[in-house]
Amino acid sequence: MSEYQYYEFLALDRPLTSKQREELRQLSTRAEITATRFANEYHWGSFRGDPQQMMAAYFDVVSVQEALR
């Protein structure tokens, strides 16, 4: 069985700086990263970031969806 994961983080109070977006890029080369959003889905493997740490440092809202296939 494989696991599907989808992560979406939103920055509502302030946009991410270019330096912050570069830091986030280190977590995933495939993620969609904008000044207000980090989104990525995984069909094989797992997300390398720590959602709690990302919330404390960068974002205001997170949505995580996981399912075994």
Backbone as a printed PyTorch tensor [residue, N CA C, xyz], in Angstrom:
tensor([[[ 0.8230, -1.1870,  0.0000],
         [ 0.0000,  0.0000,  0.0000],
         [ 0.8660,  1.2500,  0.0000]],

        [[ 0.3950,  2.2610, -0.6650],
         [ 1.0930,  3.5380, -0.6420],
         [ 0.2180,  4.5580,  0.0730]],

        [[ 0.8320,  5.6520,  0.4450],
         [ 0.1040,  6.6930,  1.1470],
         [ 0.0940,  7.9660,  0.3150]],

        [[-1.0800,  8.5630,  0.1960],
         [-1.2310,  9.8510, -0.4740],
         [-1.2020, 10.9350,  0.5920]],

        [[-0.4550, 12.0000,  0.3480],
         [-0.3890, 13.1370,  1.2670],
         [-0.5090, 14.4320,  0.4750]],

        [[-1.2940, 15.3670,  1.0020],
         [-1.4020, 16.6970,  0.4130],
         [-1.2630, 17.7150,  1.5360]],

        [[-0.3410, 18.6440,  1.3650],
         [-0.1030, 19.7030,  2.3420],
         [-0.3170, 21.0500,  1.6830]],

        [[-1.0600, 21.9110,  2.3400],
         [-1.2330, 23.2780,  1.8560],
         [-1.1580, 24.2230,  3.0510]],

        [[-0.2210, 25.1290,  2.9840],
         [-0.0170, 26.1390,  4.0240],
         [-0.3350, 27.5080,  3.4340]],

        [[-0.9660, 28.3770,  4.2220],
         [-1.2920, 29.7220,  3.7610],
         [-0.7530, 30.7660,  4.7360]],

        [[-0.1850, 31.8220,  4.1840],
         [ 0.2570, 32.9750,  4.9630],
         [-0.7830, 34.0810,  4.7440]],

        [[-1.5840, 34.3500,  5.7460],
         [-2.6640, 35.3250,  5.6090],
         [-2.2850, 36.7120,  6.1190]],

        [[-1.5440, 36.7640,  7.2050],
         [-1.2190, 38.0460,  7.8420],
         [-0.1140, 38.8170,  7.1550]],

        [[ 0.8150, 38.0970,  6.5360],
         [ 1.9350, 38.7640,  5.8590],
         [ 2.4730, 37.8370,  4.7800]],

        [[ 2.8930, 38.3780,  3.6600],
         [ 3.4590, 37.5270,  2.5980],
         [ 4.8510, 37.0280,  2.9850]],

        [[ 5.2280, 35.9210,  2.4050],
         [ 6.5650, 35.3720,  2.6140],
         [ 7.5830, 36.1960,  1.8400]],

        [[ 8.7400, 36.3840,  2.4340],
         [ 9.8190, 37.0780,  1.7460],
         [10.4910, 36.1080,  0.7730]],

        [[11.3080, 36.6270, -0.1160],
         [12.0260, 35.7500, -1.0410],
         [12.9780, 34.8250, -0.2840]],

        [[13.5670, 35.3130,  0.7990],
         [14.4540, 34.4690,  1.6180],
         [13.6640, 33.3210,  2.2540]],

        [[12.4730, 33.6090,  2.7520],
         [11.6440, 32.5580,  3.3380],
         [11.2310, 31.5330,  2.2810]],

        [[10.8940, 31.9850,  1.0860],
         [10.5350, 31.0590,  0.0100],
         [11.7240, 30.1720, -0.3680]],

        [[12.9170, 30.7230, -0.3470],
         [14.1220, 29.9170, -0.6070],
         [14.3040, 28.8620,  0.4780]],

        [[14.0730, 29.2390,  1.7380],
         [14.1760, 28.2780,  2.8390],
         [13.1660, 27.1470,  2.6550]],

        [[11.9520, 27.4890,  2.2640],
         [10.9170, 26.4810,  2.0540],
         [11.2390, 25.5820,  0.8660]],

        [[11.8830, 26.1060, -0.1410],
         [12.2540, 25.3200, -1.3160],
         [13.1690, 24.1690, -0.9200]],

        [[13.9380, 24.3240,  0.1580],
         [14.8210, 23.2540,  0.6210],
         [14.0270, 22.0230,  1.0730]],

        [[12.7510, 22.2170,  1.4280],
         [11.9180, 21.1010,  1.8760],
         [11.3510, 20.2910,  0.7190]],

        [[11.1650, 20.9330, -0.4270],
         [10.6090, 20.2300, -1.5730],
         [10.9250, 20.9810, -2.8610]],

        [[11.4390, 20.2530, -3.8160],
         [11.7170, 20.8630, -5.1210],
         [10.4680, 20.9000, -5.9940]],

        [[ 9.4250, 20.1410, -5.6300],
         [ 8.2120, 20.0770, -6.4310],
         [ 7.0760, 20.9410, -5.8910]],

        [[ 7.2200, 21.4960, -4.7310],
         [ 6.1410, 22.2720, -4.1170],
         [ 5.8240, 23.5240, -4.9220]],

        [[ 4.5650, 23.9150, -4.8940],
         [ 4.1560, 25.2000, -5.4470],
         [ 4.3090, 26.2180, -4.3220]],

        [[ 5.2230, 27.1590, -4.4970],
         [ 5.5090, 28.1390, -3.4550],
         [ 5.3080, 29.5330, -4.0140]],

        [[ 4.4490, 30.2980, -3.3520],
         [ 4.2200, 31.6920, -3.7160],
         [ 4.4290, 32.5360, -2.4670]],

        [[ 4.1630, 33.8140, -2.5650],
         [ 4.3170, 34.7080, -1.4140],
         [ 3.2990, 34.4150, -0.3150]],

        [[ 2.2440, 33.6590, -0.6400],
         [ 1.2140, 33.3840,  0.3700],
         [ 0.8790, 31.9050,  0.5140]],

        [[ 1.5730, 31.0240, -0.2170],
         [ 1.1400, 29.6190, -0.2390],
         [ 2.2940, 28.6540, -0.4660]],

        [[ 2.2180, 27.5170,  0.2150],
         [ 3.0970, 26.3680, -0.0140],
         [ 2.1690, 25.1690, -0.1680]],

        [[ 2.2050, 24.5150, -1.3070],
         [ 1.3460, 23.3480, -1.5280],
         [ 2.1410, 22.2550, -2.2180]],

        [[ 1.9050, 21.0280, -1.7700],
         [ 2.5800, 19.8900, -2.3820],
         [ 1.7940, 18.6260, -2.1090]],

        [[ 1.8190, 17.7150, -3.0820],
         [ 1.2010, 16.4180, -2.8570],
         [ 2.2120, 15.3220, -3.1210]],

        [[ 2.0650, 14.2560, -2.3650],
         [ 2.9730, 13.1230, -2.4390],
         [ 2.1590, 11.8680, -2.7040]],

        [[ 2.5880, 11.1020, -3.7010],
         [ 1.9660,  9.8130, -3.9740],
         [ 2.8740,  8.6880, -3.4850]],

        [[ 4.1640,  8.9610, -3.4260],
         [ 5.1650,  8.0010, -2.9480],
         [ 6.1120,  8.7830, -2.0530]],

        [[ 6.4070,  8.2820, -0.8870],
         [ 7.2880,  9.0040,  0.0250],
         [ 6.4950,  9.9070,  0.9410]],

        [[ 7.2110, 10.6890,  1.7150],
         [ 6.5840, 11.5300,  2.7270],
         [ 7.1730, 12.9290,  2.7230]],

        [[ 6.4030, 13.8490,  3.2400],
         [ 6.8320, 15.2270,  3.3790],
         [ 7.9620, 15.3120,  4.4000]],

        [[ 9.0290, 16.0450,  4.0630],
         [10.2050, 16.1310,  4.9360],
         [10.1080, 17.2350,  5.9770]],

        [[ 9.1600, 18.1500,  5.8140],
         [ 9.0430, 19.2740,  6.7320],
         [ 8.3040, 18.9210,  8.0080]],

        [[ 8.3690, 19.8170,  8.9670],
         [ 7.6410, 19.6850, 10.2220],
         [ 6.5070, 20.7160, 10.1990]],

        [[ 5.2490, 20.2730, 10.0080],
         [ 4.1400, 21.2220,  9.8970],
         [ 4.0250, 22.1900, 11.0800]],

        [[ 4.2690, 21.7230, 12.2790],
         [ 4.1900, 22.6170, 13.4460],
         [ 5.2550, 23.7000, 13.3840]],

        [[ 6.4500, 23.3290, 13.0080],
         [ 7.5430, 24.2910, 12.8910],
         [ 7.2690, 25.2900, 11.7580]],

        [[ 6.7240, 24.8000, 10.6530],
         [ 6.3980, 25.6840,  9.5360],
         [ 5.3060, 26.6780,  9.9180]],

        [[ 4.3360, 26.2130, 10.6930],
         [ 3.2720, 27.1110, 11.1460],
         [ 3.8470, 28.2050, 12.0470]],

        [[ 4.7350, 27.8450, 12.9270],
         [ 5.3180, 28.8230, 13.8560],
         [ 6.1820, 29.8470, 13.1280]],

        [[ 6.8680, 29.4160, 12.0790],
         [ 7.8280, 30.2970, 11.4170],
         [ 7.2640, 31.0820, 10.2370]],

        [[ 6.2840, 30.5030,  9.5060],
         [ 5.9040, 31.0960,  8.2260],
         [ 4.4090, 31.3210,  8.0000]],

        [[ 3.5750, 30.4300,  8.5110],
         [ 2.1940, 30.3750,  8.0360],
         [ 1.1590, 30.5770,  9.1400]],

        [[-0.0910, 30.8170,  8.6810],
         [-1.2150, 31.0210,  9.5840],
         [-2.2140, 29.8670,  9.5620]],

        [[-2.2700, 29.1380,  8.4350],
         [-3.2580, 28.0730,  8.2530],
         [-2.5900, 26.8970,  7.5530]],

        [[-2.9710, 25.6800,  7.9480],
         [-2.4950, 24.4900,  7.2520],
         [-3.6550, 23.5370,  7.0430]],

        [[-3.6230, 22.8560,  5.8930],
         [-4.5690, 21.7900,  5.6010],
         [-3.7510, 20.5730,  5.1930]],

        [[-4.0060, 19.4490,  5.8510],
         [-3.2830, 18.2180,  5.5500],
         [-4.3090, 17.1330,  5.2360]],

        [[-4.1020, 16.4630,  4.1250],
         [-4.9650, 15.3470,  3.7480],
         [-4.0780, 14.1290,  3.5320]],

        [[-4.4580, 13.0430,  4.1550],
         [-3.6940, 11.8010,  4.0150],
         [-4.6590, 10.6540,  3.7960]],

        [[-4.2480,  9.6970,  2.9790],
         [-5.0730,  8.5180,  2.7230],
         [-4.1870,  7.3550,  2.3080]],

        [[-4.4970,  6.1860,  2.7970],
         [-3.8240,  4.9820,  2.3470],
         [-4.5020,  4.5300,  1.0700]],

        [[-3.6940,  4.0840,  0.1230],
         [-4.2550,  3.5970, -1.1470],
         [-3.9300,  2.1510, -1.3290]]])
